[in-house]
Amino acid sequence: MDIQKIGDKTQVFLLNIPDNSISLFKNSSSNLEEEIIEKAQKRFREKIDTDLIPELQTENWKERTKSPLGMSDNGELFFDDSKIKTESPKRIDVYVSKKIIEINKKPWWKFW
């Protein structure tokens, strides 16, 4: 979802989408991704000077997460979303502070 670099440290932020939610992400746009990325960036800044996680420093992990991420060396994506049903696009807005989720809500100036 995002890559952030500060000095000699880099955060690669990935989102694992459960199988039963893939069609939702394919057929909608949302402000939720922006909020998630913002929180991840904040946590990275807060924890940038903490010790590295040993399990993420192994050669096996480094090999699994090297570029190109999510695709083979030949440019083939590991995940094929062509079999996911395409629906009419939805706009989902999540307002965490208000605890509100709005789906396809039109702005007040587009009600006619």
WOURDA-V771276 format. One record per pair of residues at least 4 apart in sequence whose ideal C-beta (glycine too) atoms are under 7 Angstrom apart, sorted by the first residue. I is the first residue (numbers start at 1). GAP is how many residues later the second one is. Records with the same first field share a line. If there is no record, write none. Layout:
I: GAP ; GAP
This chain:
1: 12 ; 13 ; 14 ; 32 ; 35 ; 36
2: 11 ; 35 ; 38 ; 39
3: 7 ; 9
4: 7 ; 37 ; 40
5: 5
6: 39 ; 42
9: 39
11: 33
13: 24 ; 27
17: 4 ; 5 ; 8
21: 4
22: 4 ; 62
23: 4 ; 61 ; 62
24: 4
26: 55 ; 58
27: 59 ; 60 ; 62 ; 63
28: 61 ; 62 ; 63 ; 64
29: 60 ; 62
30: 62 ; 63 ; 64
31: 4 ; 62 ; 63
32: 4 ; 60 ; 62
33: 4
34: 4
35: 4 ; 59 ; 61
36: 4
37: 4
38: 4
39: 4
40: 4
41: 4
42: 4
43: 4
44: 4
52: 4 ; 5
55: 6
56: 5
58: 4
59: 4
60: 4
61: 4
62: 4
65: 4
70: 7 ; 8
71: 4 ; 5 ; 6 ; 7
72: 4
90: 13 ; 14
91: 13
92: 9 ; 11
93: 9 ; 12
94: 7
95: 5
106: 4 ; 5
